[in-house]
Amino acid sequence: MSGKGIRIEGLRKRYGQGETAVDALKGVEMQVAPGEVVGLIGPSGSGKSTLLKCLGAVIEPTAGIMTLGEEVIYADGWRISDLRALRRDKIGFVFQAPYLIPFLDVTDNVALVPMLAGLPNGEARRRALELLEALDVAHRARAMPSQLSGGEQQRVSIARALVNRPPVILADEPTAPLDSERALAVIRILDQMALQYETAIIVVTHDEKIIPTFKRIYAIRDGQTHEEAGQAVLFTSLRGSGRAP
């Protein structure tokens, strides 16, 4: 695996000090290649949210190394001076709720992100429309968020996450509010977009509908990650041997 994508080495996060200190992360190791979508699973309190917040530069780890794209962003301290710019330009976020701006239409919701990064209005809107077309919601480009279905809103939020072409996307329970058909459609879209834009994607989920779609899964327990082969790999292997149903 190249140095691109996501690489986490010995990541630790301690809350508090002394006898009351709590170690939420205890030396996490994780790698996700460009073009790869990896699942992150684990029970409540296992450290999933803490890990995602560290990767998203929302909270500061206690120790370890984090590399996004080809840039070390943290090595026992931040190596980036402008964390806001890092989050805007290098990390795309997809949440359980789409968090679209209600008074902007679909195109403006997506185009606003590159415009804030300094891209000219025309280029930002062109890039937004290109992604909306790829995600099959271009026909809703002038619609307001309140006029969209839940699945359409989530596709628009994926377009917004991709529009700055970040090397990394962090998706936090992106399919939780969706039915099975729409949930699987969202994962198919993330797979396609990861390959098309060479983006490394981590999907945090409890959703049993989508867990079988991952080729690789990291299970986090007691603040440590354990890599597992996903059921998608098992199914592919069985099919290749003629033993798949």
Beta strands, then each sheet from edge to edge (+ up, - down):
strand 1: 6-15
strand 2: 22-32
strand 3: 37-41
strand 4: 63-68
strand 5: 71-75
strand 6: 91-94
strand 7: 168-172
strand 8: 200-204
strand 9: 216-221
strand 10: 224-229
sheet 1: 2+ 1- 4+ 5-
sheet 2: 6+ 7+ 8+ 3+ 9+ 10-
end
